[in-house]
Amino acid sequence: MTEPHDGEPPTGLDLTTAEWGMWQAFRMGATHDLRVAQPEWNDPSGPHPWGPERSVRARIVALLLLDGPPSQPGRVSALKLNGVRITGSLDLSGGTVVPYVEMLNCRFDQQVLLPECRFTTLRLVGCAIPRLEAARLRTEGDLHLPRCVVQNGIRLTDAHIGTDLLLNQVVVRQDRRGLSVAADGMSVGQDLQAELMRSYGELSMRGATIGVSLSLRGSTLSNPYGRRALNAPQMTVERTLYLTAAGYSSAAFASGFTPPYGIVTTPERGTRVQRFECRGGIRLDDGRFGDAVDFSQARFVLEADQELSLRRIQTPELRFLGEWGQRGRVVLSGARIVNLVDRAESWPGPGGLVMAGFSYENLIPLGRFPLSRRLEWVAAATPEYAPEPYERLAGALRDSGEDADAREVLLAKQRRRRETLPLAGKAWGYLQDWMVAYGYRPGRAAVWMAVLWAAATVYFTYHPLTPIKEHEGPAWNPGLYALDLLLPVIDLGQGQAWRPTGAAQWVVAALILLGWVLATTVAAGASRLLRRQ
């Protein structure tokens, strides 16, 4: 360059009129605006050509950013472009960019290369970019890419964003590896907003760390080329992961306004709601989420071999309130949740749910979720009998004070277990179920006991027994004798004093046997209840 303070471009650059205007605007910190009067000609992704009058060379842009002229006295130099075409590849690899950078509605002819580059804040808004290569990029402030259209993917592997990363309304397509956004190992100091985003390919965020919240509200993730649309195992989000609907103003959206952070829960007039939709698998295994994972109003359209995988995630609250398609499955194996907020219709059917080792403490159903549907929910997760899901559900119901429902769940567990037993075990199980419901309905045992006692009393009233020893036993009392037979262990002094003969022997044997069945089943149920408590 010439003398460092004269502000003139180096000799031999042969700046065009557009480039000379950009040079002067940089020194003033002003916006170099090359848009034309016809709005349709200003769309960077549109079909209309942008001629030399709107074009600047990428190497001139790089020169300004890496070794630009000094600012005008009393001004702060900055690169601000609007409606400009950048020809050639913008390569800032490994460089340190000090000036503020803001490019609005710009068209890049070739890829933007920013690997291992350092910025304060970088804003590319509404731009058309063939590809953004920014592995190990570092910014002190924000990285904004709202409303950009990126044809061959974004790479932010191991990037470090000092404050916020904005990807609202981005349209990004897959690269040669099938990735739309490669952001493995990325860290974001505050929020990552990717609301109303459209991703065609795999959005990969393995091992990413988000300092506050990650919002994909209203976004559409579609990967018809591979197994997953979102691949983010071992992710850490300090607050909440939102895969929910987004509310936005139709007028603001039409004007290209980036919606603010947050969801409109009660849309006002003129406000639209767009649901989060995923066409492909989601993997969030081993993730840590400080507040919640929210699937409110989400729509999942998966193939038979795809899944929403939440293996071993940990979060205080899981809001499973979306809409499930006909195929695919939800895997919650090893997940640890405090509050499970859900709807009956949000879960997949039989064969579509796996929750071995799934731990939750509180159930918070929204809408009608009767116990029968909750039992179907457990059955859908256990094609083969497994006691753990039933015991977990019973524990959660008992902790919330619903003891009767907890007993119904444990009864359903015994009935499900019965189907795995051999024929003799099934017969014994049916007998216990019919008589005392495996001890979970002790009132039924009392009814049976009363019926048997009354019937036996009537029988022995009309069929008195002879004493074993004349004039030595107690006086004949058919009611006490029947009760002595029915109550095992307890001796009322009647059973050994009288000699049954003929048909009375069979009646006595039946009463003793039925008494033992009732007593042992009730005792087994009581011991199970005490162990749970």
Buried (B, 14 or more C-beta within 10 A) or exposed (E): BEEEEEBEBEEEBEBBEBBBBBBBBBBBBBBBBBBEEEEEBBBBBEEEEBEEEBBBBBBBBBBBBBEBBEBBEEEEBBBBBBBBBBBBBBBBEEBEBBBBBBBBBBBBBBBBBBBBBBBBBBBBBBBBBBBBBBBBBBBEBBBBBBBBBBBBBBBBBBBBBBBBBBBBBBBBBBBEEBBBBBBBBBBBBBBBBBBBBBBBBBBBBBBBBBBBBBBBBBBBBBBEEBBBBBBBBBBBBBBBBBBBBBBBBEEBBEEEBBBEBEBBEEBEEEBBBBBBBBBBBBBBBBBBBBBBBBBBBBBBBBBEEBBBBBBBBBBBBBBBBBBBBEBBBBBBBBBBBBBBBBBBEBBBEEEBBBBBBBBBBEBEBBEEBEBEBBBBBBBBBBEEBBEBBBBBBBBBBBEBEBBEBBBBBBBBBBBBBBEEEEEEEEEEBEEBBEBBBBBBBBEBBEEBBEEBBEEBBEBBEEBEBEBEEEEEBEEBBBBBBBBBBBBBEEEEEBBEBBEBEEEBEEBBEEBBEBBBBBBBBBEBBEEBBEEBE
